[in-house]
Amino acid sequence: MSLGAGLSIVLLAPGDEGVVLAGADLFDAPPTAAWTAQFLSCESHHLLAAVAGDDVVGFVSGVETTHPDKGTEMFLYELSVHPDHRNRGIGRALVEALADRARGRGCYGMWVATEPDNTAALATYRAAGAAPPEPCVTLGWAFDLAGPTLPGPELQLAGWALAQPHPSQV
């Protein structure tokens, strides 16, 4: 998709890790080559970049989620536009491009979460066709990845057996 003035939106794929790393300042933290490669190699993960010449000036990421009783929807994971390129319709165009991709892949809808006082994000999502915001509470878990392992092959929890992964899956 072209936005004029040498600006285009491109869908990134495996092998485009350098494009992501070139736009590192757009992310909350510097992306790593390994995590970027993993993201780009997953068929249900989508990363679109707004590119002006050799510069990455924005991106949107989305992840398809499928549930047995709902089907597949797109979660708009993150949107970022460089401050020097804001208020030019790039964010809206990125969101619309992700929505088009979601429709093309058979998703029944798309959703995003943002802070209630993030007026720029709310305006961008509304301009791109999102429904009015709904009240929402978000809870999170932080995992200690260096934490203890489960004792033995199973852990009993409230009458459910949680099996550890088979050693061949680790």
C-alpha positions as CSV (number, residue, x, y, z in Angstrom):
1,M,0.0,0.0,0.0
2,S,1.4,3.4,-0.9
3,L,0.7,6.5,1.1
4,G,2.3,8.9,-1.4
5,A,5.5,10.9,-1.0
6,G,7.6,7.8,-1.1
7,L,5.8,6.2,1.8
8,S,4.5,2.6,1.7
9,I,3.3,-0.1,4.0
10,V,4.9,-3.5,3.6
11,L,4.1,-6.8,5.2
12,L,7.3,-8.2,6.7
13,A,8.2,-11.9,6.3
14,P,11.0,-14.2,7.4
15,G,14.2,-12.6,6.1
16,D,13.0,-9.0,6.9
17,E,14.6,-9.0,10.4
18,G,16.9,-6.1,9.4
19,V,13.8,-3.9,8.6
20,V,12.6,-4.5,12.2
21,L,16.0,-3.9,13.7
22,A,16.4,-0.7,11.6
23,G,13.2,0.6,13.3
24,A,14.3,-0.4,16.8
25,D,13.5,3.1,18.1
26,L,9.8,2.5,17.4
27,F,9.6,-0.3,19.9
28,D,9.2,-0.2,23.7
29,A,12.5,-2.0,24.0
30,P,15.1,-2.9,21.4
31,P,13.9,-6.0,19.4
32,T,16.3,-8.9,19.3
33,A,17.2,-10.8,16.1
34,A,16.0,-14.1,17.6
35,W,12.6,-12.9,18.8
36,T,12.1,-11.0,15.6
37,A,12.9,-14.1,13.5
38,Q,10.5,-16.2,15.7
39,F,7.7,-13.6,15.3
40,L,8.1,-13.3,11.5
41,S,8.2,-17.1,11.1
42,C,4.9,-17.7,12.8
43,E,2.0,-17.8,10.2
44,S,-0.5,-16.3,12.7
45,H,1.8,-13.3,13.6
46,H,1.8,-10.2,11.3
47,L,4.1,-7.2,11.2
48,L,3.5,-4.4,8.8
49,A,6.0,-1.5,8.5
50,A,5.5,2.0,7.2
51,V,8.6,2.8,5.1
52,A,9.8,6.1,3.8
53,G,12.8,5.6,1.6
54,D,15.3,3.7,3.7
55,D,13.6,4.7,7.0
56,V,11.1,2.6,9.0
57,V,8.7,5.3,10.3
58,G,6.0,3.1,11.8
59,F,4.7,-0.4,12.4
60,V,1.7,-2.3,13.5
61,S,1.8,-5.9,14.8
62,G,-1.1,-8.3,15.1
63,V,-1.6,-11.9,16.3
64,E,-4.4,-14.2,15.3
65,T,-6.1,-15.9,18.2
66,T,-8.4,-18.9,17.7
67,H,-10.9,-20.2,20.2
68,P,-13.0,-23.4,19.9
69,D,-16.3,-21.5,20.2
70,K,-15.5,-18.2,18.5
71,G,-13.2,-18.8,15.6
72,T,-10.3,-16.6,14.8
73,E,-9.9,-12.9,15.5
74,M,-7.0,-10.5,15.1
75,F,-5.4,-8.9,18.2
76,L,-3.8,-5.6,17.3
77,Y,-0.7,-6.1,19.5
78,E,1.1,-2.8,19.1
79,L,1.1,0.3,16.9
80,S,3.9,2.9,16.7
81,V,4.6,5.8,14.5
82,H,7.8,7.9,14.8
83,P,7.1,11.3,16.4
84,D,8.3,13.1,13.3
85,H,5.8,11.3,11.1
86,R,2.7,11.5,13.3
87,N,-0.6,13.3,12.4
88,R,-0.2,12.3,8.7
89,G,-2.5,9.3,8.6
90,I,0.2,6.7,8.9
91,G,-1.2,5.1,12.1
92,R,-4.7,4.9,10.6
93,A,-3.3,3.4,7.4
94,L,-1.3,0.8,9.3
95,V,-4.4,-0.2,11.3
96,E,-6.5,-0.4,8.2
97,A,-3.8,-2.5,6.5
98,L,-3.9,-4.9,9.4
99,A,-7.7,-5.0,9.4
100,D,-7.6,-5.8,5.6
101,R,-5.1,-8.6,6.3
102,A,-7.4,-10.0,9.1
103,R,-10.4,-9.9,6.8
104,G,-8.4,-11.7,4.1
105,R,-7.4,-14.4,6.5
106,G,-11.0,-15.1,7.6
107,C,-10.9,-13.4,11.0
108,Y,-14.3,-12.4,12.3
109,G,-13.0,-9.3,13.9
110,M,-10.1,-7.4,15.4
111,W,-9.5,-5.9,18.8
112,V,-7.0,-3.7,20.7
113,A,-6.5,-2.6,24.2
114,T,-5.2,0.9,25.2
115,E,-5.2,3.2,28.1
116,P,-8.4,5.3,28.5
117,D,-6.4,8.5,28.5
118,N,-4.4,7.7,25.3
119,T,-6.3,10.1,23.2
120,A,-4.0,9.8,20.2
121,A,-4.5,6.0,20.1
122,L,-8.2,6.2,20.6
123,A,-8.5,8.8,17.8
124,T,-6.4,6.6,15.5
125,Y,-8.4,3.5,16.1
126,R,-11.7,5.3,15.8
127,A,-10.6,6.9,12.5
128,A,-9.6,3.4,11.2
129,G,-13.2,2.1,11.9
130,A,-13.1,0.7,15.4
131,A,-16.3,0.7,17.4
132,P,-16.5,3.0,20.5
133,P,-14.5,1.8,23.5
134,E,-15.9,-0.7,26.0
135,P,-15.0,-0.7,29.7
136,C,-12.3,-3.3,30.3
137,V,-10.1,-4.4,33.2
138,T,-6.7,-5.9,32.3
139,L,-4.8,-8.2,34.6
140,G,-1.3,-9.6,34.1
141,W,1.1,-12.2,35.2
142,A,4.8,-11.9,35.4
143,F,6.6,-15.2,35.2
144,D,10.1,-15.9,36.6
145,L,11.5,-17.8,33.7
146,A,14.4,-19.1,35.9
147,G,11.9,-20.4,38.5
148,P,11.5,-23.9,39.9
149,T,10.4,-26.9,37.8
150,L,7.4,-29.1,38.7
151,P,8.3,-32.0,41.0
152,G,7.7,-35.3,39.2
153,P,5.8,-36.0,36.0
154,E,2.5,-34.4,37.2
155,L,1.2,-31.7,39.5
156,Q,-2.2,-32.2,41.1
157,L,-4.1,-28.9,41.2
158,A,-7.8,-28.8,42.3
159,G,-8.3,-32.3,41.1
160,W,-6.8,-31.7,37.6
161,A,-3.5,-33.4,36.5
162,L,-1.2,-31.0,34.8
163,A,1.4,-33.0,32.9
164,Q,4.8,-31.7,32.3
165,P,5.9,-31.6,28.7
166,H,7.4,-34.7,27.3
167,P,11.2,-34.4,27.3
168,S,11.1,-34.5,23.5
169,Q,9.0,-31.3,23.5
170,V,11.4,-29.3,25.6
